[in-house]
Amino acid sequence: MGKTARLILHVLVKAKVRPRSVLPGRQRWDIPLMRGRPEVAKLLAIRLENASGVIAAQASAVTGTMLVHHTVSLDEVRLGRVVRRTVTTAVGEARARARRGGSRPGPGR
């Protein structure tokens, strides 16, 4: 995926992925892309748990939300970048696999 396509995808993701509840060390995010897609929800939770400063991530494919427990040093803005980058990357990889007719996504980065 080219740089321009990545930028467009990031803008689209940013418009739809937003915080619902923000407390020190705990944030809940609306990620509509996960709604009704348990495999996507699980993949995003695994990837977020691997991010620096994230303690745990719990996804709900029913509600399309992600609960993220994190270190207090990771504020809303920084965690927002991590969440949006994770979603953008996963969407980009899924689209690339679909074009190639590839296999299902794995938990790696």
N, CA and C of each residue as an Amber inpcrd file, in Angstrom:
protein
   327
   0.8540000  -1.1700000   0.0000000   0.0000000   0.0000000   0.0000000
   0.8940000   1.2260000   0.0000000   0.5980000   2.1520000  -0.9040000
   1.3970000   3.3620000  -1.0340000   1.1500000   4.3470000   0.1010000
   2.0170000   5.3510000   0.1650000   1.9450000   6.3530000   1.2290000
   0.6300000   7.1260000   1.1760000   0.1760000   7.4880000  -0.0120000
  -1.0790000   8.2360000  -0.1570000  -2.2590000   7.3850000   0.2750000
  -2.2860000   6.1320000  -0.1390000  -3.3790000   5.2300000   0.2450000
  -3.4030000   5.0420000   1.7550000  -2.2360000   4.9260000   2.3750000
  -2.1530000   4.7820000   3.8260000  -2.6970000   6.0180000   4.5280000
  -2.3640000   7.2020000   4.0040000  -2.8410000   8.4490000   4.5930000
  -4.3600000   8.5510000   4.4990000  -4.9160000   8.2230000   3.3460000
  -6.3710000   8.2590000   3.1690000  -7.0470000   7.2830000   4.1210000
  -6.4990000   6.0780000   4.2110000  -7.0470000   5.0670000   5.1070000
  -6.9920000   5.5490000   6.5490000  -5.8880000   6.1730000   6.9430000
  -5.7420000   6.6850000   8.3090000  -6.8030000   7.7470000   8.6050000
  -7.0500000   8.6400000   7.6680000  -8.0560000   9.6840000   7.8600000
  -9.4410000   9.0620000   8.0270000  -9.7540000   8.0540000   7.2200000
 -11.0480000   7.3820000   7.3240000 -11.2010000   6.6860000   8.6690000
 -10.1520000   6.0010000   9.1150000 -10.1830000   5.3110000  10.4020000
 -10.3240000   6.3240000  11.5300000  -9.5690000   7.4120000  11.4700000
  -9.5930000   8.4240000  12.5280000 -10.9930000   8.9900000  12.7090000
 -11.7330000   9.1410000  11.6250000 -13.0790000   9.7120000  11.6940000
 -14.0420000   8.7890000  12.4320000 -13.8150000   7.4980000  12.3880000
 -14.7560000   6.5480000  12.9800000 -14.2970000   5.9750000  14.3170000
 -13.0190000   5.9580000  14.5890000 -12.4850000   5.4130000  15.8320000
 -12.3340000   6.5570000  16.8190000 -13.0950000   6.4830000  17.9370000
 -13.0420000   7.5900000  18.9010000 -13.2210000   7.0880000  20.3330000
 -12.6710000   7.8520000  21.2680000 -12.8030000   7.4570000  22.6770000
 -14.2370000   7.6470000  23.1640000 -14.7030000   6.7120000  23.9490000
 -16.0340000   6.8120000  24.5560000 -15.9180000   7.2300000  26.0140000
 -14.9200000   6.6950000  26.7030000 -14.7370000   6.9820000  28.1220000
 -13.2390000   7.0390000  28.4100000 -12.8140000   8.0900000  29.1010000
 -11.3880000   8.2520000  29.3860000 -11.2030000   8.4940000  30.8800000
 -10.4940000   7.5940000  31.5130000 -10.1050000   7.7270000  32.9170000
  -8.6080000   7.4340000  32.9940000  -7.9160000   7.9280000  34.0130000
  -6.4820000   7.6110000  34.1250000  -6.2720000   6.0950000  34.1780000
  -5.5070000   5.5830000  33.2510000  -5.1810000   4.1600000  33.2120000
  -6.2270000   3.2700000  32.5670000  -7.3500000   3.8740000  32.0870000
  -8.4270000   3.0600000  31.5110000  -9.2020000   3.8830000  30.4900000
  -9.3020000   3.3600000  29.2810000 -10.0730000   4.0500000  28.2390000
 -10.9060000   3.0370000  27.4700000 -12.1140000   3.4610000  27.0970000
 -12.9610000   2.6350000  26.2440000 -13.0940000   3.3600000  24.9060000
 -12.8620000   2.6300000  23.8240000 -12.8740000   3.1970000  22.4750000
 -13.9650000   2.5720000  21.6350000 -14.6560000   3.4060000  20.8560000
 -15.5940000   2.9220000  19.8460000 -14.7960000   2.5940000  18.5890000
 -14.9000000   1.3440000  18.1390000 -14.2310000   0.9020000  16.9160000
 -15.2780000   0.1460000  16.1000000 -16.1000000   0.8840000  15.3370000
 -17.2140000   0.2630000  14.6120000 -16.8030000  -0.9020000  13.7100000
 -15.5980000  -0.8700000  13.2180000 -15.0850000  -1.9260000  12.3450000
 -15.1720000  -3.3110000  13.0010000 -15.1170000  -3.3790000  14.3390000
 -15.1360000  -4.6600000  15.0550000 -16.5410000  -5.2300000  15.2170000
 -17.5560000  -4.3830000  15.1330000 -18.9270000  -4.8150000  15.4150000
 -19.3230000  -5.9570000  14.4880000 -19.6880000  -7.0740000  15.1100000
 -20.1030000  -8.2520000  14.3470000 -18.9510000  -9.0390000  13.7540000
 -17.7210000  -8.6920000  14.1040000 -16.5370000  -9.3730000  13.5560000
 -15.6100000  -9.8150000  14.6970000 -15.9200000 -10.9330000  15.3370000
 -15.1300000 -11.3710000  16.4850000 -13.6580000 -11.6310000  16.1710000
 -13.3560000 -12.0970000  14.9550000 -11.9510000 -12.3540000  14.6000000
 -11.1700000 -11.0450000  14.5520000 -11.7920000 -10.0170000  14.0010000
 -11.1470000  -8.7010000  13.9180000 -10.9550000  -8.1350000  15.3220000
 -11.9810000  -8.2620000  16.1640000 -11.9000000  -7.7560000  17.5320000
 -10.7500000  -8.4240000  18.2870000 -10.6440000  -9.7330000  18.1490000
  -9.5800000 -10.4720000  18.8440000  -8.2030000 -10.0590000  18.3190000
  -8.0710000  -9.9300000  17.0100000  -6.8010000  -9.5320000  16.4120000
  -6.3770000  -8.1490000  16.9090000  -7.3010000  -7.1980000  16.9210000
  -6.9680000  -5.8490000  17.3770000  -6.5920000  -5.8340000  18.8560000
  -7.2910000  -6.6130000  19.6760000  -6.9600000  -6.6770000  21.1040000
  -5.5520000  -7.2340000  21.3080000  -5.2150000  -8.2750000  20.5810000
  -3.8740000  -8.8730000  20.6960000  -2.8090000  -7.8700000  20.2840000
  -3.0490000  -7.1780000  19.1840000  -2.0660000  -6.1960000  18.7140000
  -1.9270000  -5.0260000  19.6790000  -3.0400000  -4.5720000  20.2310000
  -2.9620000  -3.4690000  21.1930000  -2.2220000  -3.8870000  22.4570000
  -2.4250000  -5.1190000  22.9060000  -1.7290000  -5.6010000  24.1010000
  -0.2210000  -5.6380000  23.9040000   0.2180000  -5.7130000  22.6630000
   1.6510000  -5.7180000  22.3750000   2.2390000  -4.3100000  22.3050000
   1.3970000  -3.2910000  22.3490000   1.8690000  -1.9040000  22.2490000
   2.4800000  -1.4530000  23.5790000   3.4820000  -0.6370000  23.4860000
   4.1670000  -0.1130000  24.6650000   3.2040000   0.7070000  25.5240000
   3.1510000   0.4140000  26.8030000   2.3080000   1.1470000  27.7300000
   0.9260000   0.5550000  27.9270000   0.5400000  -0.3930000  27.0720000
  -0.7760000  -1.0280000  27.1990000  -0.6350000  -2.2590000  28.0910000
  -1.4580000  -2.3190000  29.1230000  -1.4260000  -3.4390000  30.0660000
  -2.3450000  -4.5620000  29.5840000  -3.5550000  -4.2000000  29.1680000
  -4.5210000  -5.1930000  28.6800000  -5.5100000  -4.5110000  27.7510000
  -6.0330000  -5.2830000  26.8100000  -7.0540000  -4.7810000  25.8920000
  -8.1420000  -5.8390000  25.7700000  -9.3850000  -5.4220000  25.9470000
 -10.5140000  -6.3450000  25.8830000 -11.4960000  -5.8210000  24.8440000
 -11.7140000  -6.6020000  23.8060000 -12.5700000  -6.1860000  22.6970000
 -13.9500000  -6.8250000  22.7970000 -14.9590000  -6.0950000  22.3350000
 -16.3110000  -6.6340000  22.2360000 -16.7960000  -6.4850000  20.7950000
 -16.9680000  -7.6130000  20.1420000 -17.4950000  -7.5920000  18.7770000
 -18.9960000  -7.2990000  18.7830000 -19.6430000  -7.4580000  19.9220000
 -21.0720000  -7.1770000  20.0320000 -21.3190000  -5.6710000  20.0160000
 -20.5480000  -4.9360000  20.8210000 -20.7440000  -3.4800000  20.9260000
 -19.8150000  -2.6790000  20.0240000 -18.7440000  -3.3040000  19.5350000
 -17.7620000  -2.5840000  18.7240000 -16.9000000  -1.6560000  19.5680000
 -16.6510000  -2.0740000  20.8120000 -15.8150000  -1.2540000  21.6930000
 -14.5950000  -2.0300000  22.1630000 -13.5690000  -1.2690000  22.5360000
 -12.3190000  -1.8350000  23.0510000 -12.0290000  -1.1630000  24.3850000
 -11.8800000  -1.9540000  25.4380000 -11.4880000  -1.4450000  26.7390000
  -9.9820000  -1.6320000  26.8650000  -9.2800000  -0.5350000  27.1080000
  -7.8180000  -0.5870000  27.1740000  -7.3650000  -0.1230000  28.5580000
  -6.6490000  -0.9990000  29.2630000  -5.9980000  -0.6390000  30.5210000
  -4.5490000  -0.3230000  30.1700000  -4.0560000   0.7970000  30.6680000
  -2.7220000   1.2440000  30.2600000  -2.0180000   1.9470000  31.4120000
  -0.7370000   2.1620000  31.2330000   0.0150000   2.9120000  32.2290000
  -0.4850000   4.3530000  32.2300000  -0.3950000   4.9990000  33.3750000
  -0.8890000   6.3720000  33.5040000  -0.1080000   7.3280000  32.6090000
   1.1300000   6.9830000  32.2920000   1.9480000   7.8520000  31.4370000
   1.4380000   7.9080000  29.9870000   0.5950000   6.9820000  29.6270000
   0.0340000   6.9460000  28.2790000  -1.2990000   7.7000000  28.3100000
  -1.2850000   8.9580000  27.8860000  -2.4970000   9.7790000  27.9520000
  -3.4320000   9.5100000  26.7680000  -4.5680000  10.2120000  26.7500000
  -5.5850000   9.9930000  25.7130000  -5.0430000  10.2200000  24.3060000
  -4.2640000  11.2670000  24.1250000  -3.7460000  11.5870000  22.7890000
  -2.7920000  10.4980000  22.3060000  -1.8610000  10.1020000  23.1650000
  -0.8790000   9.0760000  22.7610000  -1.5450000   7.7210000  22.5540000
  -2.4660000   7.3570000  23.4420000  -3.1540000   6.0820000  23.2490000
  -4.0220000   6.1370000  21.9920000  -4.6190000   7.2840000  21.7160000
  -5.4040000   7.4450000  20.4930000  -4.5800000   7.1620000  19.2580000
  -3.3430000   7.6640000  19.2520000  -2.4520000   7.3880000  18.1090000
  -2.1980000   5.8920000  17.9780000  -1.9640000   5.2330000  19.1090000
  -1.6870000   3.7940000  19.0920000  -2.9050000   3.0230000  18.5790000
  -4.0910000   3.3490000  19.0940000  -5.3150000   2.6460000  18.6880000
  -5.5630000   2.8490000  17.1970000  -5.5100000   4.0940000  16.7450000
  -5.7960000   4.3820000  15.3250000  -4.7580000   3.7650000  14.4000000
  -3.4950000   3.8100000  14.8040000  -2.4460000   3.2010000  13.9860000
  -2.6470000   1.6900000  13.9040000  -3.0150000   1.0690000  15.0170000
  -3.2480000  -0.3730000  15.0380000  -4.4050000  -0.7430000  14.1050000
  -5.4980000   0.0100000  14.1810000  -6.6600000  -0.2650000  13.3210000
  -6.3050000  -0.0130000  11.8590000  -5.6400000   1.1040000  11.5730000
  -5.2610000   1.4310000  10.1910000  -4.3700000   0.3460000   9.6040000
  -3.3870000  -0.1010000  10.3640000  -2.4710000  -1.1360000   9.9000000
  -3.2100000  -2.4440000   9.6360000  -4.0870000  -2.8310000  10.5630000
  -4.8340000  -4.0850000  10.3980000  -5.7430000  -4.0260000   9.1740000
  -6.4110000  -2.8890000   8.9700000  -7.2860000  -2.7400000   7.7970000
  -6.4640000  -2.8040000   6.5140000  -5.3390000  -2.1080000   6.4950000
  -4.4760000  -2.1230000   5.3140000  -3.9720000  -3.5190000   4.9850000
  -3.5720000  -4.2650000   6.0240000  -3.0900000  -5.6300000   5.8110000
  -4.2160000  -6.5310000   5.3110000  -5.4140000  -6.3680000   5.8700000
  -6.5500000  -7.1940000   5.4420000  -6.9010000  -6.9180000   3.9840000
  -6.8690000  -5.6420000   3.5970000  -7.1680000  -5.3030000   2.1940000
  -6.1080000  -5.8660000   1.2590000  -4.8530000  -5.7940000   1.6650000
  -3.7750000  -6.3290000   0.8310000  -3.9160000  -7.8480000   0.6820000
  -4.2450000  -8.5290000   1.7840000  -4.4440000  -9.9890000   1.7250000
  -5.6180000 -10.3390000   0.8230000  -6.6930000  -9.5430000   0.9150000
  -7.8730000  -9.8110000   0.0910000  -7.5430000  -9.6640000  -1.3930000
  -6.7310000  -8.6730000  -1.7180000  -6.3380000  -8.4940000  -3.1310000
  -5.4790000  -9.6520000  -3.6100000  -4.6460000 -10.1730000  -2.7080000
  -3.7790000 -11.2970000  -3.0710000  -4.5070000 -12.6300000  -2.9680000
  -5.6880000 -12.6300000  -2.3250000  -6.4030000 -13.8910000  -2.0970000
  -5.7180000 -14.6830000  -1.0220000  -5.1130000 -13.9810000  -0.0520000
  -4.2960000 -14.6120000   0.9950000  -5.1040000 -15.2430000   2.1010000
  -4.3570000 -15.6940000   3.0930000  -4.9480000 -16.4080000   4.2140000
  -5.4330000 -15.4510000   5.2950000  -5.9630000 -16.0260000   6.3630000
  -6.5030000 -15.2500000   7.4800000  -5.3930000 -14.5430000   8.2330000
  -5.7050000 -13.4230000   8.9080000  -4.6990000 -12.6690000   9.6440000
  -4.2020000 -13.4150000  10.8650000  -2.9400000 -13.1590000  11.2100000
  -2.3580000 -13.7170000  12.4130000  -2.2100000 -12.6450000  13.4630000
  -1.7760000 -12.9980000  14.6730000  -1.6810000 -12.0260000  15.7480000
  -0.4550000 -11.1460000  15.6870000   0.4740000 -11.3680000  14.7950000
   1.7020000 -10.5810000  14.7360000   1.4640000  -9.1520000  14.3300000
   2.4990000  -8.3470000  14.4420000   2.4000000  -6.9240000  14.1020000
   2.6280000  -6.7150000  12.6420000
